[in-house]
Amino acid sequence: MRIERRAFHKLALAGVAMGFTGSANAQAKPLTIGFGMALTGGLAPNGKGALLAMQIAEEDINARGGLLGRPVKLVYYDDQSNPSTVPGLYTKLMDVDKVDVVVSGYATNMIAPAMPVVMQKDRTFFSLLGLAVNSEFHHPRYFSITPTGGPRPKESFAEGFFEVAMEQNPKPQTLALIGADAEFPRNAMEGVRNIAKKAGVKIVYDKTYPPTTADYTPIVRAVAATNPDLLVICSYPPDSVGLVRSINEIGFKPKMVGGGMVGLQATALKAQLGAALNGFVNFDFWLPVPKIDFPGIDTLLQKYQARAQAEGVDPLGYYMAPWGYAQLQVMAQAIEATKSVDDRKLADFIRTNSFKTVLGDIKFGKGGEWAQSRVLQVQFHDIKGNDIEQFRAMGTQTVLTPEEYKSGSVIYPYEKAK
């Protein structure tokens, strides 16, 4: 069949037009999300796990067509677990990379030094697991993806610990408090002092130690000399490991111990410490108990766990994966609702709306914290050996608080769980 020249010309133009349209969609300018992340240094085990969850969120968003008709792209740099690198990284992200949205990497110590830079540009800022960072800055466009909310976020880390302790008979009378001299521990320790005062518990030891400390035995011996009923520790992963070992080695047995120890949520550290963890009561943010098995979290964890070994991250992902993913869920829902990446529009929308995430519904309150705290206090028990599979389900961990998520009762005093 012969095609008329005019008809052929129209078909050719149509084909070219279709080709340009497809090319434009494929090559649309990415919507960029910028952040620093601890990929080396002491915070890297958690930072790398958070990054993998964010990459899964990026893939899921793009599989649905991206945002505002644009593919989403993560732009990130290694902050080396070093707060001094953070201001320069965020200056580069905003001034050179000109990212559309800024979010934080992992941990209070890395979020706080980003705040002045973000505030100078008046950017909306989504933070990841930072404790009461905005209590010092009062940035109106700050939103925390951390369950330490409510009216007293600094106290939320230890409220459950004291709730359990003060239910015992006789009630504990004395408290020792130790922590690293760094942003998160200082904030958490301030909260502990407030709670102890309200509970009528006398503080008999209250000191910080340098983050570079290598030998924790002298610290534990000094605490033990005061014979406290309770020991609350606010620490980062390296010191958490050292303190657990020292407490076991010298046989120190307060009635309850733990509270604010970062790192004991990581599967590798749980397996490494093994039975030494038995009896410790410590915070966590998510565990596979039915009452917090929210829609979508199983699918996320399946994707994460399938890639965890190759990426060299926590094999279960219970601590970091839900939060890294939820951070981008909140961001994406705000962008979709406002049809914009304008910082003012995003912040105005986030303040007044709730968000459906793998962590359930999230609503923000004063200072960009969660409207309601949801920190878990969990006790380790019956750990045998170093097999990680014993941490996949809940046979060695019991959620003690909040009451609505409780899975069992405390073993008290601490030595009964040893």
C-alpha positions as CSV (number, residue, x, y, z in Angstrom):
1,M,0.0,0.0,0.0
2,R,1.3,3.4,-1.0
3,I,1.4,6.2,1.6
4,E,0.8,9.7,0.4
5,R,3.8,12.1,1.0
6,R,1.7,14.5,3.1
7,A,0.4,11.6,5.3
8,F,3.9,10.2,5.7
9,H,5.1,13.6,6.8
10,K,2.4,13.8,9.4
11,L,3.3,10.4,10.7
12,A,7.0,11.3,10.9
13,L,6.2,14.4,12.8
14,A,4.0,12.5,15.2
15,G,6.7,9.9,15.8
16,V,9.3,12.6,16.5
17,A,6.9,14.3,18.9
18,M,6.3,11.1,20.7
19,G,10.0,10.5,20.9
20,F,10.6,13.9,22.4
21,T,7.8,13.5,25.0
22,G,9.2,10.2,26.2
23,S,12.7,11.6,26.3
24,A,11.5,14.6,28.3
25,N,9.8,12.3,30.9
26,A,12.9,10.1,31.1
27,Q,15.2,13.1,31.4
28,A,13.1,15.3,33.7
29,K,15.2,17.2,36.2
30,P,15.4,15.1,39.4
31,L,13.8,16.3,42.5
32,T,16.8,16.2,44.8
33,I,16.9,15.4,48.6
34,G,20.1,16.4,50.3
35,F,21.7,15.2,53.5
36,G,24.9,14.2,55.3
37,M,25.0,10.6,56.7
38,A,27.4,8.8,59.0
39,L,28.9,6.2,56.6
40,T,32.2,5.9,58.5
41,G,33.1,6.4,62.1
42,G,31.3,5.4,65.3
43,L,27.7,6.1,64.1
44,A,28.2,4.3,60.7
45,P,26.4,1.0,61.6
46,N,23.2,3.0,62.2
47,G,23.9,5.5,59.5
48,K,24.4,2.9,56.7
49,G,21.2,1.2,57.8
50,A,19.2,4.4,57.6
51,L,20.7,5.1,54.1
52,L,19.6,1.7,52.8
53,A,16.0,2.4,54.0
54,M,16.1,5.8,52.4
55,Q,17.3,4.3,49.1
56,I,14.4,1.8,49.2
57,A,12.0,4.7,49.8
58,E,13.6,6.5,46.8
59,E,13.0,3.5,44.6
60,D,9.4,3.1,45.8
61,I,8.6,6.7,45.2
62,N,10.1,6.5,41.7
63,A,8.2,3.3,40.9
64,R,5.0,5.3,41.5
65,G,6.1,8.0,39.1
66,G,8.3,10.2,41.3
67,L,7.1,13.5,42.8
68,L,5.7,16.4,40.8
69,G,6.4,14.4,37.6
70,R,10.1,14.3,38.4
71,P,12.2,11.3,39.5
72,V,13.5,11.6,43.1
73,K,17.3,11.5,43.7
74,L,19.2,11.3,46.9
75,V,22.3,13.6,47.2
76,Y,24.3,12.7,50.2
77,Y,27.8,12.9,51.7
78,D,29.6,11.0,54.5
79,D,29.7,13.2,57.6
80,Q,32.2,10.6,59.1
81,S,30.3,10.7,62.4
82,N,32.1,14.0,63.0
83,P,30.0,17.0,63.9
84,S,32.7,19.4,62.6
85,T,32.1,18.2,59.0
86,V,28.3,18.9,59.0
87,P,28.1,22.7,58.4
88,G,30.3,22.5,55.4
89,L,28.3,19.6,53.9
90,Y,25.0,21.4,54.3
91,T,26.4,24.6,52.9
92,K,27.5,22.6,49.8
93,L,24.2,20.8,49.5
94,M,22.2,24.1,49.5
95,D,24.6,26.5,47.7
96,V,26.4,24.2,45.2
97,D,24.1,21.2,44.7
98,K,21.0,23.4,45.2
99,V,19.0,20.5,46.5
100,D,15.2,20.9,46.5
101,V,14.7,19.4,50.0
102,V,17.1,19.1,53.0
103,V,16.8,16.3,55.5
104,S,19.2,15.3,58.3
105,G,21.4,12.3,58.6
106,Y,21.4,10.1,61.7
107,A,21.8,11.2,65.3
108,T,21.5,14.3,67.5
109,N,25.2,15.1,67.4
110,M,25.0,15.4,63.6
111,I,21.7,17.2,63.4
112,A,22.5,20.0,65.8
113,P,25.5,21.4,63.8
114,A,23.4,21.5,60.7
115,M,20.7,23.7,62.3
116,P,22.4,27.1,62.0
117,V,23.1,26.5,58.4
118,V,19.6,25.4,57.6
119,M,18.1,28.2,59.6
120,Q,20.2,30.8,57.8
121,K,18.5,29.7,54.6
122,D,15.1,29.4,56.3
123,R,14.7,25.8,54.9
124,T,12.2,23.2,56.0
125,F,14.3,20.5,57.7
126,F,13.3,16.8,58.4
127,S,15.5,15.4,61.1
128,L,16.2,11.7,61.8
129,L,16.4,10.4,65.4
130,G,17.5,13.6,67.1
131,L,16.6,14.2,70.8
132,A,15.1,17.6,71.4
133,V,17.4,19.3,69.0
134,N,15.0,22.2,68.4
135,S,14.7,23.1,72.0
136,E,17.8,25.1,71.6
137,F,17.1,26.6,68.2
138,H,13.4,27.1,67.9
139,H,13.3,26.8,64.2
140,P,9.7,27.0,63.0
141,R,10.4,24.7,60.0
142,Y,12.0,21.8,61.9
143,F,10.2,18.4,62.0
144,S,11.6,15.5,63.9
145,I,11.2,11.9,62.8
146,T,11.8,10.6,66.3
147,P,9.2,9.2,68.8
148,T,10.6,11.4,71.6
149,G,7.8,13.9,71.5
150,G,5.0,15.2,73.8
151,P,5.4,18.2,76.0
152,R,8.8,17.1,77.5
153,P,10.8,15.4,74.7
154,K,14.1,15.4,76.7
155,E,12.3,13.3,79.4
156,S,10.7,10.9,77.0
157,F,13.8,8.6,76.7
158,A,13.7,7.7,80.4
159,E,10.1,8.2,81.4
160,G,9.3,4.5,80.8
161,F,12.4,3.4,82.7
162,F,11.2,5.4,85.8
163,E,7.6,4.3,85.3
164,V,8.7,0.7,85.7
165,A,11.1,1.4,88.5
166,M,8.6,3.3,90.6
167,E,6.1,0.5,90.4
168,Q,8.4,-1.8,92.4
169,N,8.0,-2.4,96.1
170,P,9.9,-1.1,97.9
171,K,10.4,1.9,95.5
172,P,14.0,2.7,94.6
173,Q,15.5,5.6,96.5
174,T,18.8,6.5,94.8
175,L,20.1,7.0,91.3
176,A,23.4,7.2,89.5
177,L,23.6,8.9,86.2
178,I,26.4,8.8,83.6
179,G,26.7,9.7,80.0
180,A,29.1,10.8,77.2
181,D,29.9,14.5,77.0
182,A,28.1,15.0,73.7
183,E,24.8,16.5,72.5
184,F,22.4,13.6,72.8
185,P,23.6,12.3,76.2
186,R,23.5,15.8,77.7
187,N,19.9,16.3,76.5
188,A,18.9,12.9,77.8
189,M,20.6,13.4,81.2
190,E,18.8,16.7,81.6
191,G,15.6,14.9,81.2
192,V,16.6,12.2,83.7
193,R,17.3,14.8,86.3
194,N,13.9,16.3,85.9
195,I,12.2,12.9,86.2
196,A,14.2,11.9,89.2
197,K,13.3,15.2,91.0
198,K,9.6,14.7,90.4
199,A,9.8,11.0,91.5
200,G,11.7,11.9,94.7
201,V,14.7,9.8,93.8
202,K,18.0,11.1,95.1
203,I,20.9,11.4,92.6
204,V,24.1,10.1,94.3
205,Y,26.3,10.2,91.2
206,D,26.0,12.4,88.1
207,K,29.0,12.7,85.7
208,T,29.9,12.7,82.1
209,Y,32.9,11.1,80.5
210,P,34.8,12.1,77.3
211,P,33.5,10.4,74.1
212,T,37.0,9.2,73.5
213,T,37.1,7.1,76.7
214,A,38.5,3.6,76.1
215,D,38.4,2.0,79.6
216,Y,35.1,2.2,81.4
217,T,36.0,0.1,84.4
218,P,37.1,3.0,86.6
219,I,33.8,4.8,85.8
220,V,31.7,1.7,86.7
221,R,33.7,1.2,89.9
222,A,33.1,4.9,90.9
223,V,29.4,4.4,90.3
224,A,29.3,1.2,92.3
225,A,31.0,2.8,95.3
226,T,27.8,5.0,95.7
227,N,25.6,1.8,95.8
228,P,22.7,3.3,93.8
229,D,19.4,1.5,93.3
230,L,19.1,2.7,89.7
231,L,21.8,3.4,87.1
232,V,20.7,5.3,84.0
233,I,23.3,5.4,81.2
234,C,23.1,7.8,78.3
235,S,25.7,6.7,75.8
236,Y,26.6,6.1,72.1
237,P,27.4,2.7,70.6
238,P,31.2,2.4,71.5
239,D,30.7,3.4,75.1
240,S,27.5,1.3,75.4
241,V,29.5,-1.8,74.6
242,G,32.3,-0.9,76.9
243,L,29.9,-0.1,79.8
244,V,27.9,-3.3,79.5
245,R,31.1,-5.3,79.6
246,S,32.5,-3.4,82.5
247,I,29.3,-3.8,84.5
248,N,29.4,-7.5,84.0
249,E,33.1,-7.9,84.6
250,I,33.1,-6.2,88.1
251,G,29.7,-7.8,89.0
252,F,27.9,-4.5,89.7
253,K,24.2,-5.2,90.3
254,P,22.0,-2.2,90.7
255,K,18.2,-3.0,90.9
256,M,17.7,-1.6,87.4
257,V,20.3,-0.5,84.8
258,G,20.1,1.0,81.3
259,G,17.7,3.7,80.0
260,G,19.4,5.6,77.3
261,M,22.1,3.4,75.7
262,V,22.3,3.9,71.9
263,G,23.7,0.9,70.1
264,L,21.9,-1.8,72.1
265,Q,19.2,-1.8,69.5
266,A,21.7,-3.0,66.8
267,T,21.5,-6.7,66.0
268,A,25.3,-7.0,65.7
269,L,25.9,-5.5,69.1
270,K,23.2,-7.6,70.7
271,A,24.8,-10.7,69.3
272,Q,28.3,-9.5,70.2
273,L,27.3,-8.9,73.8
274,G,25.1,-11.9,74.2
275,A,24.2,-12.9,77.7
276,A,25.9,-9.9,79.1
277,L,22.8,-7.9,78.1
278,N,20.4,-10.0,80.2
279,G,18.6,-7.8,82.7
280,F,19.3,-4.5,81.1
281,V,16.3,-2.2,80.5
282,N,16.8,0.2,77.7
283,F,15.0,2.3,75.1
284,D,14.0,1.2,71.7
285,F,11.9,2.7,69.0
286,W,10.3,-0.3,67.2
287,L,10.2,-4.1,67.6
288,P,8.1,-6.8,66.0
289,V,5.2,-6.8,68.5
290,P,1.7,-7.1,67.1
291,K,0.5,-3.8,68.5
292,I,3.0,-1.8,66.4
293,D,3.0,-3.9,63.3
294,F,1.7,-1.1,61.1
295,P,0.7,-1.5,57.4
296,G,3.7,-1.5,55.1
297,I,6.4,-2.2,57.6
298,D,6.6,-6.0,56.8
299,T,7.1,-5.2,53.1
300,L,9.8,-2.6,53.9
301,L,11.7,-5.0,56.2
302,Q,11.5,-7.8,53.6
303,K,13.2,-5.5,51.0
304,Y,15.7,-4.3,53.5
305,Q,16.7,-7.7,54.9
306,A,17.1,-9.1,51.3
307,R,19.8,-6.5,50.7
308,A,21.3,-6.1,54.2
309,Q,24.1,-8.6,53.9
310,A,25.4,-7.2,50.6
311,E,25.2,-3.6,52.0
312,G,26.9,-4.6,55.2
313,V,24.2,-3.3,57.5
314,D,22.2,-4.5,60.4
315,P,20.6,-7.8,59.2
316,L,17.2,-7.2,60.8
317,G,16.9,-3.4,60.5
318,Y,14.4,-3.0,63.3
319,Y,16.0,0.1,64.7
320,M,16.9,2.3,61.7
321,A,15.0,1.1,58.7
322,P,11.4,2.2,59.7
323,W,12.7,5.7,60.6
324,G,14.7,6.3,57.5
325,Y,11.8,5.2,55.3
326,A,9.2,7.1,57.3
327,Q,11.3,10.3,57.0
328,L,10.9,10.3,53.2
329,Q,7.2,9.2,53.5
330,V,6.4,12.4,55.4
331,M,8.4,14.5,53.0
332,A,6.8,12.9,49.9
333,Q,3.2,13.3,51.3
334,A,3.8,16.9,52.0
335,I,5.2,17.6,48.5
336,E,2.3,15.7,46.9
337,A,-0.3,17.6,49.0
338,T,1.2,21.1,48.4
339,K,2.3,20.3,44.8
340,S,5.5,22.2,45.7
341,V,8.9,22.0,47.2
342,D,8.5,25.6,48.6
343,D,9.8,25.5,52.1
344,R,7.1,27.8,53.5
345,K,4.3,25.7,51.9
346,L,5.8,22.5,53.1
347,A,6.2,23.7,56.7
348,D,2.7,25.1,56.9
349,F,1.2,21.9,55.7
350,I,3.2,19.6,58.0
351,R,2.3,21.6,61.1
352,T,-1.4,21.1,60.6
353,N,-1.7,17.6,59.1
354,S,-1.0,14.0,60.0
355,F,0.9,11.5,57.9
356,K,0.4,7.8,57.3
357,T,3.7,5.9,57.5
358,V,5.1,2.5,58.3
359,L,5.3,3.7,61.9
360,G,1.6,4.4,62.0
361,D,0.1,7.9,61.9
362,I,2.5,10.7,62.7
363,K,1.4,14.2,63.8
364,F,3.8,17.0,64.8
365,G,3.4,19.2,67.8
366,K,5.3,22.0,69.6
367,G,8.8,22.6,68.2
368,G,8.3,20.1,65.4
369,E,8.4,17.1,67.8
370,W,5.9,14.3,67.7
371,A,2.6,15.4,69.3
372,Q,2.8,12.3,71.5
373,S,5.8,10.4,72.7
374,R,6.1,6.7,71.8
375,V,9.5,5.5,73.1
376,L,9.7,1.9,74.2
377,Q,11.5,0.5,77.2
378,V,12.6,-3.1,76.6
379,Q,14.3,-5.6,78.9
380,F,16.7,-8.2,77.6
381,H,16.5,-11.7,79.1
382,D,17.2,-15.4,78.4
383,I,19.9,-14.5,75.8
384,K,22.2,-17.5,75.1
385,G,25.2,-17.4,72.9
386,N,25.7,-15.1,70.0
387,D,23.2,-16.2,67.4
388,I,21.3,-13.3,65.8
389,E,18.2,-15.4,65.2
390,Q,17.3,-15.1,68.9
391,F,16.6,-11.4,68.3
392,R,14.4,-11.8,65.2
393,A,11.3,-12.5,67.3
394,M,10.6,-11.5,70.9
395,G,11.8,-14.5,72.9
396,T,14.7,-12.5,74.4
397,Q,13.2,-9.0,74.6
398,T,10.1,-7.8,76.5
399,V,8.4,-4.4,75.9
400,L,7.7,-2.9,79.3
401,T,6.3,0.5,78.3
402,P,4.2,2.2,77.0
403,E,1.3,0.3,78.5
404,E,-0.5,0.1,75.1
405,Y,2.4,-1.8,73.6
406,K,3.5,-3.8,76.6
407,S,4.4,-7.5,75.9
408,G,5.3,-8.6,79.4
409,S,6.5,-7.7,82.9
410,V,9.9,-6.6,84.2
411,I,12.3,-9.1,85.9
412,Y,13.3,-7.1,89.0
413,P,15.8,-6.7,90.4
414,Y,18.4,-6.8,87.6
415,E,20.4,-9.7,89.1
416,K,17.4,-12.1,88.8
417,A,17.7,-11.9,85.0
418,K,21.4,-12.8,85.0
